[in-house]
Amino acid sequence: MKRKCYWLFLIYIFINSGLFAGAVIVDFKGEASHNKVILKWATQSETNCKEFQIERSLDQKNYQKIGTVEAAGNSSQRKDYEFVDKSVFRTTGNTFYYRIKIVDKDGTESIFSEVVSVTPSISGVRHTWGSIKALFR
C-alpha cells in the first residue's frame, strides 16, 4: 500500500509542477537583426495548445509579456514559429532575455521554455533620424 501511495504522489507532483505541458518546444533561438530581434522556435508535438506568450526581461528576473503567437493546437509533427520584437530599437547596448510560456486551450499556463539572450545592434540611420526628429519638436 505504501508503494502505491508513493507512485500516486509522484504522478501528482509531476502533473502539478508544470512538467506536463501542451507542447514540447525545441530549437528556441534568438537573432539580432537590423533594429529588431527575431525569435524562432519549433514544437515537436502539441496537445490542446492555444498560444505561445513571448516574454522579455533585462535582468532575467522581471519578465513582461510582449506578444503572443497562435499555436497549431494539436500536432504530432514539427511546427515552426517566429516572433519579431521590433521595440528594441528604442534602447542601445542592452542584452534582452526571452522566454516562451505555453498556454493550453483550457487557459492553463504551462512551463516556460529555456531562456535565450540577444544583444541587438541598433542601426545608425534610425538612431540619427530619431535625433533629427527630436530637434524639431
N, C-alpha and C positions, 0 to 999 in steps of 0.2 A: 504494500500500500504506500509506503514511504517513497519508493522509487517512482510510482505512477504520479504522485503529487509533485515530485521533483521535476519530471518531464513536463507536466502541465504548467508548472510555474515558469520553466524556461521558455515554453512556447508563448505564454502570456507576456513575458518580458520582451521577447523578440518582436512580437506584433506591436506592442505599445511603445517600443523605443524608437519607432520611426525607421527601423531597418527594413520593414516591409513597405515598399514604395510602388506607385502606379507605373513607374518607368525605370529603366536602367540606363543611366547616362554614361556614354563612353566618348572618348576623344574630345574633351572640352578644351578649347584653345581660344586665346585672345591675341589679336594682332593690331598693332598701331598702324593707322593709315593716315592720309592727309586730313588733319583736323577731326579725326574720328577714331573710334575703336570698333573693330569688327570681332564679334564673338561667334564662334562656330562650335556646335556640338552635335552629337548623334545619339539616338537611343537604340539600344539593342532589342528592346521589346517594350511594349506599352500595354497596360490593362486599365481601362476606365480612366485614362489620363485626360484632364481638361485643358491644362495650360502649364506653361513654364513661366515663373516670375523671375525676372532678372534683377539682382540687387548689386549695388556698388558701395564701396567703402574707401576711405582714405587711410584708415588705421587698422583694418581687419577686425574691428570690434563693433563699430556702429555702422550697420548697413541700411541703405534706403532702397526701396523698390523704384526702379527707373523704367520698367516696361514689362510687357507680357508678350508671349508668343503662343499662339494656339497650338495644341498638340494634335496628333493624328487620332488619339483616342484609344483604339485597340489595334495592336500590330505585333506580329511575331518576327517582322523583318526590320532591318536597319532603316531608320529615318533620319535625314539630315536637317538641321535647323541653323538659322542665323539671326543675329540681332545686331543692329548698328547703333552705337552710342554716339550721337552727334553733338552732345552737350559738352564734351571735354575740351573743345577749343576755347572755352572761357577761362581756362586756367593753364598755367605753364609750370613745367618742372615737377608735376605730381605723378606719383605712381598710384594707379587705381586698382582696386581689388574687386573681382567679380565672383559671384556665385549664383547658382540657379536653384530655385525652390520648385518642387514638383507639387502641383495641386490636382487632386483627383476630382472626378465629376460630382462626387458627393460633398465636396468642399474640404475634404481632409487635406491638410498640408503635410507633405511627407518630407523626407530627408533633403538636405542640401547637397549640391554637387561638391566637388573639390573646389578650392579657391584658385583663381587664375589672376596673376598680376600683369599689368600692362603699363608702360610709361610711354604715352603718345608724344610725338613730335608735333609742334604747332607750326603751321605754315607761316612764313614771314609775311606773305602777301596779306593774309587775313588779319594778322596782328597789326600790320601797318595800316590797313584800311580802317580797322577799329580805332586806331589813334587819330587818323584824319577825321573820321566822323565825330569823334569827341571834341575836336577843335571847334566845330561849327554848332555845337549845342548851346 
